Amino acid sequence: MSKMNPFLTNGYISAEYFCDRTDETETLLRYLTNGNNTALISPRRLGKTGLISHCFHQKAIADDYYRFLVDIYATKNLQEFVFELGKSLLNTLKPKGRKAWEVFLGYLSSLRAGISFDFSGNPSWNIEMGDIKAPTVTLDEIFHYLEHADKPCIVAIDEFQAIALYPEANVEALLRTYMQHCTNATFIYAGSQRHLMGEIFTSPARPFYQSTAIMELKPIPLQAYVPFIQKHFAEAGKLIAERTIEEIYNRFEGITWYVQFVANSLYAMTNPGEVCQVDKVDTAINNILSQLSFTYSSLLYQLPPKQKEVLMAICKEGKACGITSSRFLKNYKLTASSVQGAVKGLLDKDFITHELGTYSIYDKFFEIWLRNL
């Protein structure tokens, strides 16, 4: 039976396939087991969710806590937040046995009619968004459950900065009040947009100010990646040159997901007894781009002309600063007003990111594909 590809591009399996993050794991575990809420901040695809999952699997937490991971990236308002929170709690509790999920459902009186059961008697979250008529009532019920659960709870909320854009007034104050008074639960607020997360947690005028420990995730060091990748190649009777690993790491600025994805492709391309040399990196990336080409062509086709022009300009710059400066506008034959409008649309659609005054293409594979046009 062939060995699975050890370079995961989605999800978490075990510590065997998790690279480094020893210090970060220790720090986050210390915060969680001492009841400290934590804001975990880093660009997307750097491994926040993987780190949370890794901590959730550690013995210090796995045996003694209920652990919930809620992704609110796609939520647009409080109703959708409550929907995702309730759905995540029920789906996590289902494998824990009947007693665990029955207790939770006992608190959800506002939604009980929307919960159905399969032939084995297990509950299904068949609730529609419209079933949540009063989000604050359902939210109150969920927090009552968290407060009275038979184990302490850890609730990790991914892409937490989404709450800053909800249209309802005082959402931050509402959530801060519930989380502050829920003594049986500890919260991780994971976010990928530094400026929004910074405003939420470091602005004295905001409800979450000074309410959490703050961790900023950096790229895993190259010196940790080299032995990790070489070990997994060696276990399959394969070799990979250190220079090859350096090339992957440097091309993608050490961003976890891209390093894993290219390593996954190189592992598949390398036969037992063979050495994976640096000249294979371009082939691996081209193979990945060919798989993604149809998707990228569709995305580009759907963009309005001005957004497409500004996207290409940012792509050519690599890291674009001063996008309304005369130099930038003249180089790419743009106007300040068209750039400002296009950038807002590109940010909203996640085509680009904005960190510390610099704009760049969010998807590094997409950036390479655009440069090859």
Secondary structure, DSSP 8 states (H G I E B T S, - for coil): -----SS-SSS---GGG----HHHHHHHHHHHHTT--EEEE--TTSSHHHHHHHHHTSHHHHTT-EEEEEE-TT--SHHHHHHHHHHHHHHHHGGG-HHHHHHHHHH-TTTGGGEEE-TTS-EEE---GGG-S-HHHHHHHHHHHHHH-SS-EEEEEETGGGGGG-SSTTHHHHHHHHHHH-TTEEEEEEES-HHHHHHHHH-TTSTTTTSSEEEE-----HHHHHHHHHHHHHHTT-EE-HHHHHHHHHHTTT-HHHHHHHHHHHHHH--TT-EE-TTHHHHHHHHHHHHHHHHHHHHHHHS-HHHHHHHHHHHHHSSB--TTSHHHHHHTT--HHHHHHHHHHHHHTTSEEEETTEEEES-HHHHHHHHT-
